[in-house]
């Protein structure tokens, strides 16, 4: 897939990058929700609950970074 990304003209390359970023945002958001739901269900292990919440926070940050990158691509 990456090799194809670089063999396209600039318009196609940008479009493909936008598709990749949009898909990545969806994946990160799904993972974030999964970690938060799992953390809510943990009642007897505070360490595990905290780790799941930290994973969710990390996914939220990555999602924001991906959205910023997508917005930057759209502005070009």
QUIPELIN-V470249 format. One record per residue. RES is the residue in one small letter. SS is DSSP state (H for helix, E for strand, C for the rest). PSI is psi in degrees with one decimal (* if undefined). D_LAST is the distance of its C-alpha to the last C-alpha in Angstrom with 1 decimal. Layout:
# QUIPELIN-V470249
res,ss,psi,d_last
RES,SS,PSI,D_LAST
RES,SS,PSI,D_LAST
This chain:
# QUIPELIN-V470249
res,ss,psi,d_last
x,C,-44.0,22.7
x,H,-37.8,20.9
x,H,-40.4,22.3
x,H,-32.0,21.0
x,H,-36.2,17.4
x,H,-7.1,17.6
x,C,13.8,19.6
x,C,164.3,17.0
x,C,170.5,14.9
x,H,-39.5,11.1
x,H,-45.9,10.6
x,H,-39.0,13.4
x,H,-45.6,12.5
x,H,-43.5,9.2
x,H,-43.1,11.5
x,H,-41.6,14.2
x,H,-41.8,12.5
x,H,-41.2,11.7
x,H,-43.4,15.4
x,H,-44.6,16.6
x,H,-43.1,15.1
x,H,-43.4,16.4
x,H,-41.7,19.7
x,H,-37.9,19.9
x,H,-45.3,19.6
x,H,-44.6,22.4
x,H,-47.2,24.5
x,H,-40.4,24.2
x,H,-39.9,25.0
x,H,-44.3,28.0
x,H,-42.0,29.2
x,H,-47.8,29.0
x,H,-42.2,31.1
x,H,-46.0,33.5
x,H,-40.5,34.1
x,H,-41.5,34.7
x,H,-44.4,37.1
x,H,-42.0,38.9
x,H,-37.8,39.2
x,H,-26.4,40.7
x,H,-11.4,43.3
x,C,122.0,44.4
x,C,-19.0,47.4
x,C,9.5,49.6
x,C,90.3,47.2
x,H,-36.0,45.3
x,H,-45.4,43.8
x,H,-43.3,42.3
x,H,-45.0,41.1
x,H,-41.1,39.4
x,H,-42.3,37.8
x,H,-40.9,36.4
x,H,-38.0,35.0
x,H,-39.3,33.4
x,H,-44.7,31.8
x,H,-41.5,30.5
x,H,-41.4,29.1
x,H,-40.9,27.4
x,H,-37.1,25.8
x,H,-41.2,24.6
x,H,-42.8,23.0
x,H,-38.3,21.3
x,H,-44.4,20.2
x,H,-43.3,18.6
x,H,-42.3,16.9
x,H,-40.7,15.6
x,H,-40.4,14.5
x,H,-42.1,12.7
x,H,-42.3,10.9
x,H,-44.2,10.1
x,H,-39.0,8.9
x,H,-41.3,6.6
x,H,-38.2,5.4
x,H,-26.7,5.5
x,H,-20.1,3.8
x,C,*,0.0
